[in-house]
Amino acid sequence: LNLVPLSFFQLEPDTRDPYFQQWNVTVQKVVAGVLSLEGAWVGAKGTKVEFSRPVNVPLPGPGDIQARRLWPRFASGSYVENSAYSTYNAFQMKVEMRAWRGLSWLSSYAFAKSIDNLSGDVQGFASQDPNNNNGEKGPSDYDVKHRYVLSGNYALPFAKDGRGVFSHFVKNWEIGSIVTLQSGFPFSPSIATDVANTGTSQRPDRLGRGTVEARTLQRDFDPAAFRLPSAFTFGNSGRNILYRRGFQNWDFITVRNFPIREQFRLQFRAEFFNFTNTPSFGGPVANIQAGNVGQILSAGEPRDIQLALKLIW
């Protein structure tokens, strides 16, 4: 009877709870009683965060992987320890107008940077070198450098007290929208083969920047800037060194209210999600050994229109 080597799970004996620190410094100014201006520096730091580090992984080298493990009778396992960390810093700006002559809007912008050594894979199995957690330090998977959002609502002032046929069609309308512009999320160029011969996920060697001046769907980044590492070595390319394309979206809504009684009204809503039908492209094929490396093969949802009637009381 031949048994497959078993994986295992360990906990650090003196494991402790992670702790997180948050801070901010904010300056706010109200102008003319209706316009609020705000600027802030926001920061956060995660210390001794839980991380499942792969163990019983052999060092790079030739020969059978299983025979070179520290405990050859077992497969790779995981060791839960407090070795992860994270930092976040951002400048945030907000301009807000509240209910001025039927118009209210909010404009916000954030310039941020988030860095950690664990968001690539919370379970740790994506670590290239389990003996070097700092080698995974890089931008967080959710790092967004720039994000701008403009939202607003306007109760149209036309024919508020009108009683004619024309007034019946143009009064009690509201419009609103949300415009979102943000830069893309980071990603890591990868390889499919186990060059180091360790049984872990690995990255290529980096020869250049990897970016291209004119991004196309067929060539979103430069694969020639990466190559396979030498035999039995880890690649020198870092985690999350390139960024996907940004995101642009405009949601628009128009509303007509029909008063019925003092406490009742019927509301017609026409909602347009991704109003301009702007494509939100997915990430490129990151495996430099793939035939379609650098190509974008997916996109987000197209324009979506939703009509609804709503009774409010």
Steps between C-alpha positions, in 0.01 A plus 500: 500500500653830384379809684524846352711735720266693727482877530491646849411813692688660789445795731773714651496407872515859624277648231337829593221723377604742226448867562410784267564870538305774321550874496390806307548875495209691347441866414148615415358833387139603434447765232183711477317255724439247221840386373725279711871457415705228665855371469649213698802279541385149590729218610478145627751235606454128560759331723558131571217401268421129471670331204499134393856438385573188294739260676674176409588659167846402372764750399549556125703222347500188281341169587165372617308763700355255752838345582651844566240612751601542865240236589483275192205301632279809486396733221519878539305646791416837643623673814277776637711778644487875559739602223282712273472878500329777307510879464259745340541874445272731305421862430123537482308805382126562509277783378132477589191712438186412690151583373547840337198590285429135436862414416731290715830344399812341640844490339778293654855407401757270658869461422608189686759227540449163671792261555510157663657156476192280514204612286627305199383185676370499856580130531860562398524235228580764239820592684791453265757442775342382830824585680482865396168664586644842423545385142120524469494866605329711237184693416187346648268317262243772569744792461339783300720804447231740383124497554256781421124486555243767415141440606206734490124540502291785357128560541411678177329834571271504198130583546489423870167679545377464142158352425493483121555198276864595435567542872354157566774340288804700613455542876606268783805361318834422665829394345808353662828343406816342634824535303794284607854524366778291650836352409543125463589225744851348502596156369810279482647351182538128559643179359338160467802275550670414828847629410623498861372141544337575835131443428405864568361774276778707346563823314730579205816706483435865419711659227318832450205709608242279334270787403415609144430852374188408304301225670283284275278200566765285333795647690410646838852463640841406360571125544852554360588675827483162677667161459523162668749495790807280485449139604449445874464869583213732590412789269594852606173658390301645789136448590237732346749707301264584210152654497186413308304760307293748693125502552255759365129483569196729487172394661203725423147511639188698420199503733144627462283536812121480476328636814188299588408615847679680779673183617514308172689547177586283204854517368621405155872423478719450194851388599791472258802309630817559296302767314770562238558125447871550570679162512671407825775266387630216712864430565733369230628143477795522742671166430801593283514144361143513365445550129260786569712670768418868540157469336179615667228239463223627729300810586240608754127544460361705208231767532205386711163683500247444776145643512291487817188632671518563873220583742614715790298573813 
